Amino acid sequence: MKNRFWIAANIIFDLKTGDKREILTLVNHEIDATFFKKDEAENYKKFVAQRADNIEWFVDETNLRGKGLYVIRGEQNA
């Protein structure tokens, strides 16, 4: 059995300072993932793969919101 999840990219603003932080989170459904252009998805995949070595990462083309968009999917043995 495998656990499957996708990457969602979010921006968080600190209300006191106004500082912006970019955050990557894991979501349970592809529709909740962030949709990227292929080169962006490959770059993010490389970034997370270096930090989560017990997860296998994939860049998948998705048709949920049109053509030419990609999501990052992770799989982990359960």
Chimera marker file (.cmm) of the C-alpha trace (Angstrom):
<marker_set name="trace">
<marker id="1" x="0.000" y="0.000" z="0.000" r="1" g="1" b="0" radius="0.5"/>
<marker id="2" x="1.194" y="3.516" z="-0.761" r="1" g="1" b="0" radius="0.5"/>
<marker id="3" x="0.311" y="6.889" z="0.654" r="1" g="1" b="0" radius="0.5"/>
<marker id="4" x="-0.228" y="9.438" z="-2.139" r="1" g="1" b="0" radius="0.5"/>
<marker id="5" x="-0.175" y="13.185" z="-1.801" r="1" g="1" b="0" radius="0.5"/>
<marker id="6" x="0.465" y="16.285" z="-3.867" r="1" g="1" b="0" radius="0.5"/>
<marker id="7" x="2.324" y="19.554" z="-3.342" r="1" g="1" b="0" radius="0.5"/>
<marker id="8" x="0.481" y="22.824" z="-2.802" r="1" g="1" b="0" radius="0.5"/>
<marker id="9" x="2.423" y="26.092" z="-2.797" r="1" g="1" b="0" radius="0.5"/>
<marker id="10" x="1.078" y="28.828" z="-0.528" r="1" g="1" b="0" radius="0.5"/>
<marker id="11" x="2.090" y="32.333" z="0.446" r="1" g="1" b="0" radius="0.5"/>
<marker id="12" x="1.766" y="33.418" z="4.069" r="1" g="1" b="0" radius="0.5"/>
<marker id="13" x="1.922" y="37.045" z="5.198" r="1" g="1" b="0" radius="0.5"/>
<marker id="14" x="2.904" y="38.045" z="8.732" r="1" g="1" b="0" radius="0.5"/>
<marker id="15" x="0.251" y="40.553" z="9.829" r="1" g="1" b="0" radius="0.5"/>
<marker id="16" x="2.621" y="42.421" z="12.159" r="1" g="1" b="0" radius="0.5"/>
<marker id="17" x="5.642" y="42.790" z="9.899" r="1" g="1" b="0" radius="0.5"/>
<marker id="18" x="4.167" y="42.278" z="6.438" r="1" g="1" b="0" radius="0.5"/>
<marker id="19" x="6.871" y="39.693" z="5.721" r="1" g="1" b="0" radius="0.5"/>
<marker id="20" x="5.994" y="37.173" z="3.043" r="1" g="1" b="0" radius="0.5"/>
<marker id="21" x="6.859" y="33.470" z="3.272" r="1" g="1" b="0" radius="0.5"/>
<marker id="22" x="6.412" y="30.874" z="0.569" r="1" g="1" b="0" radius="0.5"/>
<marker id="23" x="5.307" y="27.538" z="2.017" r="1" g="1" b="0" radius="0.5"/>
<marker id="24" x="4.968" y="24.117" z="0.407" r="1" g="1" b="0" radius="0.5"/>
<marker id="25" x="2.383" y="21.809" z="1.961" r="1" g="1" b="0" radius="0.5"/>
<marker id="26" x="1.128" y="18.319" z="1.259" r="1" g="1" b="0" radius="0.5"/>
<marker id="27" x="-2.500" y="17.859" z="0.231" r="1" g="1" b="0" radius="0.5"/>
<marker id="28" x="-4.563" y="14.698" z="-0.132" r="1" g="1" b="0" radius="0.5"/>
<marker id="29" x="-6.173" y="15.323" z="-3.523" r="1" g="1" b="0" radius="0.5"/>
<marker id="30" x="-4.784" y="16.338" z="-6.894" r="1" g="1" b="0" radius="0.5"/>
<marker id="31" x="-7.449" y="19.021" z="-7.317" r="1" g="1" b="0" radius="0.5"/>
<marker id="32" x="-6.040" y="20.776" z="-4.216" r="1" g="1" b="0" radius="0.5"/>
<marker id="33" x="-2.481" y="20.780" z="-5.566" r="1" g="1" b="0" radius="0.5"/>
<marker id="34" x="-0.818" y="23.780" z="-7.146" r="1" g="1" b="0" radius="0.5"/>
<marker id="35" x="-0.677" y="23.635" z="-10.930" r="1" g="1" b="0" radius="0.5"/>
<marker id="36" x="2.703" y="24.504" z="-12.438" r="1" g="1" b="0" radius="0.5"/>
<marker id="37" x="4.356" y="24.871" z="-15.802" r="1" g="1" b="0" radius="0.5"/>
<marker id="38" x="6.605" y="21.874" z="-16.413" r="1" g="1" b="0" radius="0.5"/>
<marker id="39" x="9.928" y="23.612" z="-15.691" r="1" g="1" b="0" radius="0.5"/>
<marker id="40" x="8.582" y="25.079" z="-12.429" r="1" g="1" b="0" radius="0.5"/>
<marker id="41" x="7.286" y="21.664" z="-11.356" r="1" g="1" b="0" radius="0.5"/>
<marker id="42" x="10.661" y="20.041" z="-12.068" r="1" g="1" b="0" radius="0.5"/>
<marker id="43" x="12.446" y="22.697" z="-9.988" r="1" g="1" b="0" radius="0.5"/>
<marker id="44" x="10.084" y="22.280" z="-7.031" r="1" g="1" b="0" radius="0.5"/>
<marker id="45" x="10.328" y="18.500" z="-7.297" r="1" g="1" b="0" radius="0.5"/>
<marker id="46" x="14.107" y="18.704" z="-7.111" r="1" g="1" b="0" radius="0.5"/>
<marker id="47" x="13.837" y="20.991" z="-4.073" r="1" g="1" b="0" radius="0.5"/>
<marker id="48" x="11.511" y="18.681" z="-2.105" r="1" g="1" b="0" radius="0.5"/>
<marker id="49" x="13.270" y="15.468" z="-3.179" r="1" g="1" b="0" radius="0.5"/>
<marker id="50" x="16.471" y="16.689" z="-1.511" r="1" g="1" b="0" radius="0.5"/>
<marker id="51" x="14.588" y="17.224" z="1.750" r="1" g="1" b="0" radius="0.5"/>
<marker id="52" x="12.239" y="14.221" z="1.862" r="1" g="1" b="0" radius="0.5"/>
<marker id="53" x="14.303" y="11.241" z="0.807" r="1" g="1" b="0" radius="0.5"/>
<marker id="54" x="11.832" y="8.574" z="1.998" r="1" g="1" b="0" radius="0.5"/>
<marker id="55" x="9.268" y="9.743" z="-0.579" r="1" g="1" b="0" radius="0.5"/>
<marker id="56" x="9.301" y="9.069" z="-4.315" r="1" g="1" b="0" radius="0.5"/>
<marker id="57" x="8.377" y="12.212" z="-6.282" r="1" g="1" b="0" radius="0.5"/>
<marker id="58" x="6.797" y="12.538" z="-9.724" r="1" g="1" b="0" radius="0.5"/>
<marker id="59" x="5.822" y="15.395" z="-12.027" r="1" g="1" b="0" radius="0.5"/>
<marker id="60" x="2.488" y="14.514" z="-13.645" r="1" g="1" b="0" radius="0.5"/>
<marker id="61" x="0.643" y="16.321" z="-16.390" r="1" g="1" b="0" radius="0.5"/>
<marker id="62" x="-2.869" y="17.134" z="-15.257" r="1" g="1" b="0" radius="0.5"/>
<marker id="63" x="-5.980" y="17.949" z="-17.250" r="1" g="1" b="0" radius="0.5"/>
<marker id="64" x="-8.013" y="19.212" z="-14.299" r="1" g="1" b="0" radius="0.5"/>
<marker id="65" x="-7.636" y="22.878" z="-15.314" r="1" g="1" b="0" radius="0.5"/>
<marker id="66" x="-6.579" y="22.765" z="-18.944" r="1" g="1" b="0" radius="0.5"/>
<marker id="67" x="-3.644" y="21.463" z="-20.929" r="1" g="1" b="0" radius="0.5"/>
<marker id="68" x="0.041" y="22.066" z="-20.308" r="1" g="1" b="0" radius="0.5"/>
<marker id="69" x="-0.168" y="22.103" z="-16.509" r="1" g="1" b="0" radius="0.5"/>
<marker id="70" x="1.646" y="19.825" z="-14.093" r="1" g="1" b="0" radius="0.5"/>
<marker id="71" x="1.382" y="18.731" z="-10.473" r="1" g="1" b="0" radius="0.5"/>
<marker id="72" x="3.941" y="17.204" z="-8.147" r="1" g="1" b="0" radius="0.5"/>
<marker id="73" x="2.876" y="13.861" z="-6.655" r="1" g="1" b="0" radius="0.5"/>
<marker id="74" x="4.586" y="12.025" z="-3.830" r="1" g="1" b="0" radius="0.5"/>
<marker id="75" x="4.303" y="8.361" z="-2.912" r="1" g="1" b="0" radius="0.5"/>
<marker id="76" x="5.421" y="6.713" z="0.273" r="1" g="1" b="0" radius="0.5"/>
<marker id="77" x="5.198" y="3.075" z="1.269" r="1" g="1" b="0" radius="0.5"/>
<marker id="78" x="2.741" y="2.571" z="4.110" r="1" g="1" b="0" radius="0.5"/>
<link id1="1" id2="2" r="1" g="1" b="0" radius="0.2"/>
<link id1="2" id2="3" r="1" g="1" b="0" radius="0.2"/>
<link id1="3" id2="4" r="1" g="1" b="0" radius="0.2"/>
<link id1="4" id2="5" r="1" g="1" b="0" radius="0.2"/>
<link id1="5" id2="6" r="1" g="1" b="0" radius="0.2"/>
<link id1="6" id2="7" r="1" g="1" b="0" radius="0.2"/>
<link id1="7" id2="8" r="1" g="1" b="0" radius="0.2"/>
<link id1="8" id2="9" r="1" g="1" b="0" radius="0.2"/>
<link id1="9" id2="10" r="1" g="1" b="0" radius="0.2"/>
<link id1="10" id2="11" r="1" g="1" b="0" radius="0.2"/>
<link id1="11" id2="12" r="1" g="1" b="0" radius="0.2"/>
<link id1="12" id2="13" r="1" g="1" b="0" radius="0.2"/>
<link id1="13" id2="14" r="1" g="1" b="0" radius="0.2"/>
<link id1="14" id2="15" r="1" g="1" b="0" radius="0.2"/>
<link id1="15" id2="16" r="1" g="1" b="0" radius="0.2"/>
<link id1="16" id2="17" r="1" g="1" b="0" radius="0.2"/>
<link id1="17" id2="18" r="1" g="1" b="0" radius="0.2"/>
<link id1="18" id2="19" r="1" g="1" b="0" radius="0.2"/>
<link id1="19" id2="20" r="1" g="1" b="0" radius="0.2"/>
<link id1="20" id2="21" r="1" g="1" b="0" radius="0.2"/>
<link id1="21" id2="22" r="1" g="1" b="0" radius="0.2"/>
<link id1="22" id2="23" r="1" g="1" b="0" radius="0.2"/>
<link id1="23" id2="24" r="1" g="1" b="0" radius="0.2"/>
<link id1="24" id2="25" r="1" g="1" b="0" radius="0.2"/>
<link id1="25" id2="26" r="1" g="1" b="0" radius="0.2"/>
<link id1="26" id2="27" r="1" g="1" b="0" radius="0.2"/>
<link id1="27" id2="28" r="1" g="1" b="0" radius="0.2"/>
<link id1="28" id2="29" r="1" g="1" b="0" radius="0.2"/>
<link id1="29" id2="30" r="1" g="1" b="0" radius="0.2"/>
<link id1="30" id2="31" r="1" g="1" b="0" radius="0.2"/>
<link id1="31" id2="32" r="1" g="1" b="0" radius="0.2"/>
<link id1="32" id2="33" r="1" g="1" b="0" radius="0.2"/>
<link id1="33" id2="34" r="1" g="1" b="0" radius="0.2"/>
<link id1="34" id2="35" r="1" g="1" b="0" radius="0.2"/>
<link id1="35" id2="36" r="1" g="1" b="0" radius="0.2"/>
<link id1="36" id2="37" r="1" g="1" b="0" radius="0.2"/>
<link id1="37" id2="38" r="1" g="1" b="0" radius="0.2"/>
<link id1="38" id2="39" r="1" g="1" b="0" radius="0.2"/>
<link id1="39" id2="40" r="1" g="1" b="0" radius="0.2"/>
<link id1="40" id2="41" r="1" g="1" b="0" radius="0.2"/>
<link id1="41" id2="42" r="1" g="1" b="0" radius="0.2"/>
<link id1="42" id2="43" r="1" g="1" b="0" radius="0.2"/>
<link id1="43" id2="44" r="1" g="1" b="0" radius="0.2"/>
<link id1="44" id2="45" r="1" g="1" b="0" radius="0.2"/>
<link id1="45" id2="46" r="1" g="1" b="0" radius="0.2"/>
<link id1="46" id2="47" r="1" g="1" b="0" radius="0.2"/>
<link id1="47" id2="48" r="1" g="1" b="0" radius="0.2"/>
<link id1="48" id2="49" r="1" g="1" b="0" radius="0.2"/>
<link id1="49" id2="50" r="1" g="1" b="0" radius="0.2"/>
<link id1="50" id2="51" r="1" g="1" b="0" radius="0.2"/>
<link id1="51" id2="52" r="1" g="1" b="0" radius="0.2"/>
<link id1="52" id2="53" r="1" g="1" b="0" radius="0.2"/>
<link id1="53" id2="54" r="1" g="1" b="0" radius="0.2"/>
<link id1="54" id2="55" r="1" g="1" b="0" radius="0.2"/>
<link id1="55" id2="56" r="1" g="1" b="0" radius="0.2"/>
<link id1="56" id2="57" r="1" g="1" b="0" radius="0.2"/>
<link id1="57" id2="58" r="1" g="1" b="0" radius="0.2"/>
<link id1="58" id2="59" r="1" g="1" b="0" radius="0.2"/>
<link id1="59" id2="60" r="1" g="1" b="0" radius="0.2"/>
<link id1="60" id2="61" r="1" g="1" b="0" radius="0.2"/>
<link id1="61" id2="62" r="1" g="1" b="0" radius="0.2"/>
<link id1="62" id2="63" r="1" g="1" b="0" radius="0.2"/>
<link id1="63" id2="64" r="1" g="1" b="0" radius="0.2"/>
<link id1="64" id2="65" r="1" g="1" b="0" radius="0.2"/>
<link id1="65" id2="66" r="1" g="1" b="0" radius="0.2"/>
<link id1="66" id2="67" r="1" g="1" b="0" radius="0.2"/>
<link id1="67" id2="68" r="1" g="1" b="0" radius="0.2"/>
<link id1="68" id2="69" r="1" g="1" b="0" radius="0.2"/>
<link id1="69" id2="70" r="1" g="1" b="0" radius="0.2"/>
<link id1="70" id2="71" r="1" g="1" b="0" radius="0.2"/>
<link id1="71" id2="72" r="1" g="1" b="0" radius="0.2"/>
<link id1="72" id2="73" r="1" g="1" b="0" radius="0.2"/>
<link id1="73" id2="74" r="1" g="1" b="0" radius="0.2"/>
<link id1="74" id2="75" r="1" g="1" b="0" radius="0.2"/>
<link id1="75" id2="76" r="1" g="1" b="0" radius="0.2"/>
<link id1="76" id2="77" r="1" g="1" b="0" radius="0.2"/>
<link id1="77" id2="78" r="1" g="1" b="0" radius="0.2"/>
</marker_set>
